[in-house]
């Protein structure tokens, strides 16, 4: 038991402390957030969605402009009917008469007047969808920041537990050695030796579990950031800012979240779509015009091109009013109305969910703050007890075994204090992300890449 414990303790300390001997890298919260944002494939997908949505909006908006078309044709016409007395033409195009080369060109234009009460709302619909895509991108970056904060917090807590766990194992190892020596001298019972060895075994098992979790979290961090971190790297302390306590979230902060803004933009888009659907009952009105050129020659293609000349034009207004379409417009309007109701309920559900999340986080933050105060007082008391025990041991009133047990208890309290400070810092970061996402991300991200 003694030899195996020495091997385990030595291995754990070699893994945890090797970084101090080899200039271990310091993993900071800022670097982790920035690296995760730069390498996130999910965020890049959202950025492309914005560009696609912007292109769809511009495409729909193009329908508000007039359409111009230039058409030209050069062909050989062979009349199989030898009676060429009756020459006929349609839109200045000869469809009968003498065989010849002929050229045709015309410029046509059309402007949909009804676009201003139909396609205008459709274009605005796509504009709102583009704005929703921007907020969806911000939601993705917010989720990424929240996930990285939680992951970084687990890593920081794991490092604290490993560091103090190593010191606790060392104290327990000394206690086991002392108990074994006392057992040989008849000053300790076999039960005391077994209990000390059991405590050491439990601490070593916990240390192995912590190392496993640390390595798993490091692998997750590597996948998020596309960087390679090692177990020997140091983790920045993520302690709570005592001079900047988190405030209870307000309703404005709850509703200012990008995920809610995205849903509201989608609702606005559906309302515009409903307006466009209703206006489909109105007639289509368009202006059109066409200017024709025509040339022909019986023998030469070149002459047919050279002889091209003005032949006519036409212009007018076209009005089209649908009378019956089987109910397609009606059911499109009904469907859009139901989609609006669904989106309104979705927004209400999202608000309630955010209320629960923020209030739960704030409740956890306040309770941890109280626990931290108790841990600090308890640590101060244990520090006083250590001093008293040390003086008592110097006077021969306390044994070295008692001092080692006191040291173990003290290390456990300090460990819990440091872990609570780290956890409280994670809660502060999380509340900052949820309550003021814009300010939080500007610190790491500038204006971001969720642009079009």
Protein Blocks (a to p, Z undefined) as FASTA:
>chain_A
ZZmmmmmmmmmmmmmmmmmmnopacddfklmmmmmmmmmmklmmmmmmmmmmmmmmmmmm
mmmpccddddddddddddfbfblkbccdeehiafbdjddddddddddddddfklmmmmmm
mmmmmmmmmmmmmmmmmmmmmmmmmmmmmmmmmmmmmmmmmmmmmmmmmmmmmmmmmmmm
mmmnopacfklmmmmmmmmmmmmmmmmmmmmmmmmmmmmmmmmnopacdfkbccddfbdc
fklccddddfklmmmpfklmmmmmmmmmmmmmmmmmmmmmpccdddddddddddddfkbm
klmmmmgccfbdcddddddddfbgohmmmmmmmmmmmmmmmmmmmmmmmmmmmmmmmmmm
mmmmmmmmmmmmmmmmmmmmmmmmmmmmmmmmmnopacfklmmmmmmmmmmmmmmmmmmm
mmmmmmmmmmmmmmmmmlmmmmmnonojadZZ
